[in-house]
Amino acid sequence: MSEATERPAPDADAWADACAEDLAEEKARRRVAYGPPPGSAAEELRKLVDAVADKFSDLQSSLPGMAAQGAVQQLISQAKAVVEPVIERNPQVFDHLAAAGGELLAAYRSAVEGQERRWASGGPKKGDGGAGAGPGEHIDLD
């Protein structure tokens, strides 16, 4: 082969580099459009505890008497003392619980949507030979 027909060796990481750049650009575009992505379930629980503590602190200022204010402050500090170590030791547990909750919600939604379709279409109701189930009827999830 002559030097004119030889090609330089392709950069082995060129494809990976291009993909990484595209991914970074897409993440930046989504952050601008939708805001920062949610954190892990443990981080979200920590934010929830902090938000509830802030609300209790606001409530504390409207309570009469130092004893009531002290009780609210003690309740807040005890709740944080219980939650923080659990979050620190087991952050992935909360991710699993959140995923399991999502699955349970999807299963429930599926059951309820099926019942709603039967109700809306006037499908048979148990024991009455064909009249549709109306509002207030028991939804059988079995």
mmCIF file of the C-alpha atoms, coordinates in Angstrom:
data_MODEL
# 
_entry.id   MODEL 
# 
loop_
_atom_site.group_PDB 
_atom_site.id 
_atom_site.type_symbol 
_atom_site.label_atom_id 
_atom_site.label_alt_id 
_atom_site.label_comp_id 
_atom_site.label_asym_id 
_atom_site.label_entity_id 
_atom_site.label_seq_id 
_atom_site.pdbx_PDB_ins_code 
_atom_site.Cartn_x 
_atom_site.Cartn_y 
_atom_site.Cartn_z 
_atom_site.occupancy 
_atom_site.B_iso_or_equiv 
_atom_site.pdbx_formal_charge 
_atom_site.auth_seq_id 
_atom_site.auth_comp_id 
_atom_site.auth_asym_id 
_atom_site.auth_atom_id 
_atom_site.pdbx_PDB_model_num 
ATOM 1   C CA . MET A 1 1   ? 0.000   0.000   0.000  1.00 0.00 ? 1   MET A CA 1 
ATOM 2   C CA . SER A 1 2   ? 1.164   3.457   -0.727 1.00 0.00 ? 2   SER A CA 1 
ATOM 3   C CA . GLU A 1 3   ? 1.008   6.337   1.667  1.00 0.00 ? 3   GLU A CA 1 
ATOM 4   C CA . ALA A 1 4   ? -1.764  7.945   -0.401 1.00 0.00 ? 4   ALA A CA 1 
ATOM 5   C CA . THR A 1 5   ? -4.144  5.035   0.178  1.00 0.00 ? 5   THR A CA 1 
ATOM 6   C CA . GLU A 1 6   ? -3.328  4.467   3.825  1.00 0.00 ? 6   GLU A CA 1 
ATOM 7   C CA . ARG A 1 7   ? -5.792  5.906   6.284  1.00 0.00 ? 7   ARG A CA 1 
ATOM 8   C CA . PRO A 1 8   ? -4.993  6.885   9.818  1.00 0.00 ? 8   PRO A CA 1 
ATOM 9   C CA . ALA A 1 9   ? -6.132  4.434   12.448 1.00 0.00 ? 9   ALA A CA 1 
ATOM 10  C CA . PRO A 1 10  ? -9.581  5.415   13.702 1.00 0.00 ? 10  PRO A CA 1 
ATOM 11  C CA . ASP A 1 11  ? -9.787  6.722   17.226 1.00 0.00 ? 11  ASP A CA 1 
ATOM 12  C CA . ALA A 1 12  ? -11.183 3.829   19.239 1.00 0.00 ? 12  ALA A CA 1 
ATOM 13  C CA . ASP A 1 13  ? -12.914 6.162   21.660 1.00 0.00 ? 13  ASP A CA 1 
ATOM 14  C CA . ALA A 1 14  ? -14.374 8.538   19.060 1.00 0.00 ? 14  ALA A CA 1 
ATOM 15  C CA . TRP A 1 15  ? -17.787 6.890   19.151 1.00 0.00 ? 15  TRP A CA 1 
ATOM 16  C CA . ALA A 1 16  ? -17.871 6.832   22.955 1.00 0.00 ? 16  ALA A CA 1 
ATOM 17  C CA . ASP A 1 17  ? -16.747 10.472  23.077 1.00 0.00 ? 17  ASP A CA 1 
ATOM 18  C CA . ALA A 1 18  ? -19.438 11.538  20.596 1.00 0.00 ? 18  ALA A CA 1 
ATOM 19  C CA . CYS A 1 19  ? -22.114 9.659   22.555 1.00 0.00 ? 19  CYS A CA 1 
ATOM 20  C CA . ALA A 1 20  ? -20.975 11.211  25.829 1.00 0.00 ? 20  ALA A CA 1 
ATOM 21  C CA . GLU A 1 21  ? -21.106 14.699  24.275 1.00 0.00 ? 21  GLU A CA 1 
ATOM 22  C CA . ASP A 1 22  ? -24.597 14.068  22.894 1.00 0.00 ? 22  ASP A CA 1 
ATOM 23  C CA . LEU A 1 23  ? -25.785 12.754  26.244 1.00 0.00 ? 23  LEU A CA 1 
ATOM 24  C CA . ALA A 1 24  ? -24.357 15.760  28.092 1.00 0.00 ? 24  ALA A CA 1 
ATOM 25  C CA . GLU A 1 25  ? -26.067 18.139  25.641 1.00 0.00 ? 25  GLU A CA 1 
ATOM 26  C CA . GLU A 1 26  ? -29.387 16.312  26.020 1.00 0.00 ? 26  GLU A CA 1 
ATOM 27  C CA . LYS A 1 27  ? -29.139 16.383  29.832 1.00 0.00 ? 27  LYS A CA 1 
ATOM 28  C CA . ALA A 1 28  ? -28.392 20.120  29.721 1.00 0.00 ? 28  ALA A CA 1 
ATOM 29  C CA . ARG A 1 29  ? -31.351 20.705  27.385 1.00 0.00 ? 29  ARG A CA 1 
ATOM 30  C CA . ARG A 1 30  ? -33.677 18.762  29.695 1.00 0.00 ? 30  ARG A CA 1 
ATOM 31  C CA . ARG A 1 31  ? -32.430 20.636  32.782 1.00 0.00 ? 31  ARG A CA 1 
ATOM 32  C CA . VAL A 1 32  ? -33.295 23.915  31.057 1.00 0.00 ? 32  VAL A CA 1 
ATOM 33  C CA . ALA A 1 33  ? -36.695 22.651  29.905 1.00 0.00 ? 33  ALA A CA 1 
ATOM 34  C CA . TYR A 1 34  ? -37.790 20.675  32.982 1.00 0.00 ? 34  TYR A CA 1 
ATOM 35  C CA . GLY A 1 35  ? -35.544 21.808  35.827 1.00 0.00 ? 35  GLY A CA 1 
ATOM 36  C CA . PRO A 1 36  ? -33.165 19.592  37.762 1.00 0.00 ? 36  PRO A CA 1 
ATOM 37  C CA . PRO A 1 37  ? -33.998 15.875  37.832 1.00 0.00 ? 37  PRO A CA 1 
ATOM 38  C CA . PRO A 1 38  ? -35.413 14.477  41.072 1.00 0.00 ? 38  PRO A CA 1 
ATOM 39  C CA . GLY A 1 39  ? -32.934 12.981  43.480 1.00 0.00 ? 39  GLY A CA 1 
ATOM 40  C CA . SER A 1 40  ? -32.977 9.520   44.907 1.00 0.00 ? 40  SER A CA 1 
ATOM 41  C CA . ALA A 1 41  ? -35.858 8.467   47.125 1.00 0.00 ? 41  ALA A CA 1 
ATOM 42  C CA . ALA A 1 42  ? -33.622 8.953   50.180 1.00 0.00 ? 42  ALA A CA 1 
ATOM 43  C CA . GLU A 1 43  ? -32.811 12.517  49.130 1.00 0.00 ? 43  GLU A CA 1 
ATOM 44  C CA . GLU A 1 44  ? -36.484 13.222  48.493 1.00 0.00 ? 44  GLU A CA 1 
ATOM 45  C CA . LEU A 1 45  ? -37.392 11.852  51.945 1.00 0.00 ? 45  LEU A CA 1 
ATOM 46  C CA . ARG A 1 46  ? -34.756 14.090  53.505 1.00 0.00 ? 46  ARG A CA 1 
ATOM 47  C CA . LYS A 1 47  ? -36.263 17.082  51.651 1.00 0.00 ? 47  LYS A CA 1 
ATOM 48  C CA . LEU A 1 48  ? -39.725 16.101  52.875 1.00 0.00 ? 48  LEU A CA 1 
ATOM 49  C CA . VAL A 1 49  ? -38.545 15.891  56.482 1.00 0.00 ? 49  VAL A CA 1 
ATOM 50  C CA . ASP A 1 50  ? -36.888 19.297  56.149 1.00 0.00 ? 50  ASP A CA 1 
ATOM 51  C CA . ALA A 1 51  ? -40.028 20.826  54.607 1.00 0.00 ? 51  ALA A CA 1 
ATOM 52  C CA . VAL A 1 52  ? -42.242 19.400  57.354 1.00 0.00 ? 52  VAL A CA 1 
ATOM 53  C CA . ALA A 1 53  ? -39.790 20.653  59.968 1.00 0.00 ? 53  ALA A CA 1 
ATOM 54  C CA . ASP A 1 54  ? -39.923 24.141  58.406 1.00 0.00 ? 54  ASP A CA 1 
ATOM 55  C CA . LYS A 1 55  ? -43.732 24.102  58.495 1.00 0.00 ? 55  LYS A CA 1 
ATOM 56  C CA . PHE A 1 56  ? -43.696 23.019  62.127 1.00 0.00 ? 56  PHE A CA 1 
ATOM 57  C CA . SER A 1 57  ? -41.232 25.807  62.878 1.00 0.00 ? 57  SER A CA 1 
ATOM 58  C CA . ASP A 1 58  ? -43.648 28.295  61.297 1.00 0.00 ? 58  ASP A CA 1 
ATOM 59  C CA . LEU A 1 59  ? -46.455 26.793  63.371 1.00 0.00 ? 59  LEU A CA 1 
ATOM 60  C CA . GLN A 1 60  ? -44.300 27.003  66.469 1.00 0.00 ? 60  GLN A CA 1 
ATOM 61  C CA . SER A 1 61  ? -44.108 30.782  66.256 1.00 0.00 ? 61  SER A CA 1 
ATOM 62  C CA . SER A 1 62  ? -47.914 31.048  66.333 1.00 0.00 ? 62  SER A CA 1 
ATOM 63  C CA . LEU A 1 63  ? -48.303 28.822  69.412 1.00 0.00 ? 63  LEU A CA 1 
ATOM 64  C CA . PRO A 1 64  ? -48.771 30.616  72.716 1.00 0.00 ? 64  PRO A CA 1 
ATOM 65  C CA . GLY A 1 65  ? -46.365 29.875  75.493 1.00 0.00 ? 65  GLY A CA 1 
ATOM 66  C CA . MET A 1 66  ? -42.781 28.740  75.637 1.00 0.00 ? 66  MET A CA 1 
ATOM 67  C CA . ALA A 1 67  ? -43.740 25.185  76.664 1.00 0.00 ? 67  ALA A CA 1 
ATOM 68  C CA . ALA A 1 68  ? -45.680 24.599  73.451 1.00 0.00 ? 68  ALA A CA 1 
ATOM 69  C CA . GLN A 1 69  ? -42.887 26.067  71.345 1.00 0.00 ? 69  GLN A CA 1 
ATOM 70  C CA . GLY A 1 70  ? -40.332 23.928  73.143 1.00 0.00 ? 70  GLY A CA 1 
ATOM 71  C CA . ALA A 1 71  ? -42.444 20.799  72.585 1.00 0.00 ? 71  ALA A CA 1 
ATOM 72  C CA . VAL A 1 72  ? -42.662 21.466  68.848 1.00 0.00 ? 72  VAL A CA 1 
ATOM 73  C CA . GLN A 1 73  ? -38.916 22.050  68.626 1.00 0.00 ? 73  GLN A CA 1 
ATOM 74  C CA . GLN A 1 74  ? -38.257 18.817  70.538 1.00 0.00 ? 74  GLN A CA 1 
ATOM 75  C CA . LEU A 1 75  ? -40.623 16.909  68.229 1.00 0.00 ? 75  LEU A CA 1 
ATOM 76  C CA . ILE A 1 76  ? -38.790 18.243  65.168 1.00 0.00 ? 76  ILE A CA 1 
ATOM 77  C CA . SER A 1 77  ? -35.348 17.356  66.498 1.00 0.00 ? 77  SER A CA 1 
ATOM 78  C CA . GLN A 1 78  ? -36.497 13.866  67.542 1.00 0.00 ? 78  GLN A CA 1 
ATOM 79  C CA . ALA A 1 79  ? -38.013 13.178  64.134 1.00 0.00 ? 79  ALA A CA 1 
ATOM 80  C CA . LYS A 1 80  ? -34.815 14.247  62.396 1.00 0.00 ? 80  LYS A CA 1 
ATOM 81  C CA . ALA A 1 81  ? -32.711 12.173  64.793 1.00 0.00 ? 81  ALA A CA 1 
ATOM 82  C CA . VAL A 1 82  ? -34.761 9.088   63.899 1.00 0.00 ? 82  VAL A CA 1 
ATOM 83  C CA . VAL A 1 83  ? -34.953 9.618   60.135 1.00 0.00 ? 83  VAL A CA 1 
ATOM 84  C CA . GLU A 1 84  ? -31.411 10.770  59.340 1.00 0.00 ? 84  GLU A CA 1 
ATOM 85  C CA . PRO A 1 85  ? -29.529 7.612   60.466 1.00 0.00 ? 85  PRO A CA 1 
ATOM 86  C CA . VAL A 1 86  ? -31.999 5.380   58.621 1.00 0.00 ? 86  VAL A CA 1 
ATOM 87  C CA . ILE A 1 87  ? -31.524 7.377   55.441 1.00 0.00 ? 87  ILE A CA 1 
ATOM 88  C CA . GLU A 1 88  ? -27.736 7.347   55.812 1.00 0.00 ? 88  GLU A CA 1 
ATOM 89  C CA . ARG A 1 89  ? -27.476 3.600   56.422 1.00 0.00 ? 89  ARG A CA 1 
ATOM 90  C CA . ASN A 1 90  ? -30.059 2.425   53.886 1.00 0.00 ? 90  ASN A CA 1 
ATOM 91  C CA . PRO A 1 91  ? -30.523 4.910   51.028 1.00 0.00 ? 91  PRO A CA 1 
ATOM 92  C CA . GLN A 1 92  ? -31.225 2.178   48.456 1.00 0.00 ? 92  GLN A CA 1 
ATOM 93  C CA . VAL A 1 93  ? -34.086 0.805   50.585 1.00 0.00 ? 93  VAL A CA 1 
ATOM 94  C CA . PHE A 1 94  ? -36.055 3.949   49.854 1.00 0.00 ? 94  PHE A CA 1 
ATOM 95  C CA . ASP A 1 95  ? -35.457 3.547   46.119 1.00 0.00 ? 95  ASP A CA 1 
ATOM 96  C CA . HIS A 1 96  ? -36.816 -0.003  46.328 1.00 0.00 ? 96  HIS A CA 1 
ATOM 97  C CA . LEU A 1 97  ? -39.814 1.134   48.388 1.00 0.00 ? 97  LEU A CA 1 
ATOM 98  C CA . ALA A 1 98  ? -40.559 3.889   45.882 1.00 0.00 ? 98  ALA A CA 1 
ATOM 99  C CA . ALA A 1 99  ? -40.371 1.401   42.996 1.00 0.00 ? 99  ALA A CA 1 
ATOM 100 C CA . ALA A 1 100 ? -42.616 -1.052  44.859 1.00 0.00 ? 100 ALA A CA 1 
ATOM 101 C CA . GLY A 1 101 ? -45.104 1.722   45.569 1.00 0.00 ? 101 GLY A CA 1 
ATOM 102 C CA . GLY A 1 102 ? -45.153 2.593   41.884 1.00 0.00 ? 102 GLY A CA 1 
ATOM 103 C CA . GLU A 1 103 ? -45.852 -1.027  40.987 1.00 0.00 ? 103 GLU A CA 1 
ATOM 104 C CA . LEU A 1 104 ? -48.671 -1.244  43.544 1.00 0.00 ? 104 LEU A CA 1 
ATOM 105 C CA . LEU A 1 105 ? -50.176 1.962   42.204 1.00 0.00 ? 105 LEU A CA 1 
ATOM 106 C CA . ALA A 1 106 ? -50.028 0.632   38.638 1.00 0.00 ? 106 ALA A CA 1 
ATOM 107 C CA . ALA A 1 107 ? -51.730 -2.625  39.694 1.00 0.00 ? 107 ALA A CA 1 
ATOM 108 C CA . TYR A 1 108 ? -54.459 -0.760  41.553 1.00 0.00 ? 108 TYR A CA 1 
ATOM 109 C CA . ARG A 1 109 ? -54.969 1.636   38.650 1.00 0.00 ? 109 ARG A CA 1 
ATOM 110 C CA . SER A 1 110 ? -55.299 -1.298  36.260 1.00 0.00 ? 110 SER A CA 1 
ATOM 111 C CA . ALA A 1 111 ? -57.931 -2.951  38.434 1.00 0.00 ? 111 ALA A CA 1 
ATOM 112 C CA . VAL A 1 112 ? -59.904 0.253   38.909 1.00 0.00 ? 112 VAL A CA 1 
ATOM 113 C CA . GLU A 1 113 ? -59.774 1.188   35.209 1.00 0.00 ? 113 GLU A CA 1 
ATOM 114 C CA . GLY A 1 114 ? -61.142 -2.233  34.282 1.00 0.00 ? 114 GLY A CA 1 
ATOM 115 C CA . GLN A 1 115 ? -63.992 -1.827  36.741 1.00 0.00 ? 115 GLN A CA 1 
ATOM 116 C CA . GLU A 1 116 ? -64.685 1.693   35.480 1.00 0.00 ? 116 GLU A CA 1 
ATOM 117 C CA . ARG A 1 117 ? -64.902 0.429   31.895 1.00 0.00 ? 117 ARG A CA 1 
ATOM 118 C CA . ARG A 1 118 ? -67.406 -2.244  32.931 1.00 0.00 ? 118 ARG A CA 1 
ATOM 119 C CA . TRP A 1 119 ? -69.383 0.302   34.928 1.00 0.00 ? 119 TRP A CA 1 
ATOM 120 C CA . ALA A 1 120 ? -69.396 2.881   32.114 1.00 0.00 ? 120 ALA A CA 1 
ATOM 121 C CA . SER A 1 121 ? -70.428 0.310   29.508 1.00 0.00 ? 121 SER A CA 1 
ATOM 122 C CA . GLY A 1 122 ? -73.257 -0.983  31.688 1.00 0.00 ? 122 GLY A CA 1 
ATOM 123 C CA . GLY A 1 123 ? -71.637 -4.396  32.011 1.00 0.00 ? 123 GLY A CA 1 
ATOM 124 C CA . PRO A 1 124 ? -73.109 -7.084  34.248 1.00 0.00 ? 124 PRO A CA 1 
ATOM 125 C CA . LYS A 1 125 ? -73.178 -6.565  37.970 1.00 0.00 ? 125 LYS A CA 1 
ATOM 126 C CA . LYS A 1 126 ? -72.843 -9.520  40.298 1.00 0.00 ? 126 LYS A CA 1 
ATOM 127 C CA . GLY A 1 127 ? -76.192 -10.978 41.247 1.00 0.00 ? 127 GLY A CA 1 
ATOM 128 C CA . ASP A 1 128 ? -78.583 -8.824  39.220 1.00 0.00 ? 128 ASP A CA 1 
ATOM 129 C CA . GLY A 1 129 ? -78.416 -10.472 35.818 1.00 0.00 ? 129 GLY A CA 1 
ATOM 130 C CA . GLY A 1 130 ? -76.939 -7.643  33.792 1.00 0.00 ? 130 GLY A CA 1 
ATOM 131 C CA . ALA A 1 131 ? -77.628 -4.168  35.179 1.00 0.00 ? 131 ALA A CA 1 
ATOM 132 C CA . GLY A 1 132 ? -74.527 -1.983  35.400 1.00 0.00 ? 132 GLY A CA 1 
ATOM 133 C CA . ALA A 1 133 ? -72.871 -1.267  38.698 1.00 0.00 ? 133 ALA A CA 1 
ATOM 134 C CA . GLY A 1 134 ? -73.467 2.287   39.781 1.00 0.00 ? 134 GLY A CA 1 
ATOM 135 C CA . PRO A 1 135 ? -71.520 4.764   41.865 1.00 0.00 ? 135 PRO A CA 1 
ATOM 136 C CA . GLY A 1 136 ? -70.917 3.590   45.382 1.00 0.00 ? 136 GLY A CA 1 
ATOM 137 C CA . GLU A 1 137 ? -70.731 -0.052  44.393 1.00 0.00 ? 137 GLU A CA 1 
ATOM 138 C CA . HIS A 1 138 ? -67.935 -2.223  45.744 1.00 0.00 ? 138 HIS A CA 1 
ATOM 139 C CA . ILE A 1 139 ? -65.026 -2.622  43.294 1.00 0.00 ? 139 ILE A CA 1 
ATOM 140 C CA . ASP A 1 140 ? -63.829 -6.219  43.335 1.00 0.00 ? 140 ASP A CA 1 
ATOM 141 C CA . LEU A 1 141 ? -60.015 -6.215  43.133 1.00 0.00 ? 141 LEU A CA 1 
ATOM 142 C CA . ASP A 1 142 ? -59.688 -10.013 43.051 1.00 0.00 ? 142 ASP A CA 1 
# 
